[in-house]
């Protein structure tokens, strides 16, 4: 028998919470991410203090609910692109959860460096952060990737529940890959 009331409550919580097949991301934080980016559509991220807004290529289309924001990492270290679009996106296999928000990561090697992507899927909206790091940028900003991705704050009052067909179609769509 548990005599500690806190231990008893934790045991009840562990039994009451159903296990999911998907991995839960534990948020990581870094105090060097001091620049707050807030979108015109209400979501936000924390960025490195040295990241500089680049108006070239940045655009907002309120009618279409799309936005693309560019940041440059100085000294040839790389760049950050943040985009959102209003659509009901299918959830690919390999997704994870960040505070009940469906997210998935992918990365690739580009001509100029390593590309890291994380996509956040809400009911009617999808946001994506793309970080390009050159070899120089990997040293300085590589350790900040997880905290930067985990700093996502959804729009206030946004709905995170996704319809089942979005998971089912995703499985069918990516089955042969």
Residue, then its C-alpha position, 0 to 999 in steps of 0.5 A: x500500500x502506498x502511504x504517500x498521497x502524492x505517490x498514490x496520485x501518480x500511480x492513479x495518473x499512470x494507470x488512467x492515461x492510455x499509452x499511445x503508439x507515438x512518442x511524446x516529445x519532451x520540450x527542451x529549453x535554451x536560455x540563448x533563444x531570446x528573440x521572440x517571433x510572433x506570427x500575424x496568425x498568432x503562433x510563435x517561436x523563440x529564435x537565436x538573438x543573432x538571427x536577423x529578419x530578412x524582408x526579401x522573400x518574406x510575405x503575408x497573404x491574409x486572404x489565403x492565410x499564408x505567411x513566409x518569414x525569412x531570417x538570416x543567421x549571420x556570418x554565413x551560418x545559415x537561415x531560418x524560414x517559418x511558413x504557415x498555410x491554412x489546410x487540413x494536412x494528412x499526418x504522415x507515419x512517424x509523427x510525434x506529439x508535442x503537448x498534444x500537437x502533432x509534429x513530424x521532423x525530416x531533414x536532408x542534405x542540401x547544396x549549401x548545408x544541412x536542412x532541418x524541417x519540423x511541421x506542426x499540424x493543427x486542425x485547420x492550419x499547418x506551420x513549418x520551420x525550416x533551418x538551413x545550417x552550413x558547416x559553420x552554422x552546425x557548430x554554433x546553432x546545431x545545439x539550438x535546433x531542438x530548443x528552437x523547434x520545441x519553443x513552438x506556441x500555437x495560436x490562442x484557442x487553436x484546436x489540436x484535435x485531428x479527424x481520424x481520416x487524416x491519420x488513415x489517409x496518411x498511412x495509405x499515402x506513405x505505405x509504399x515509401 
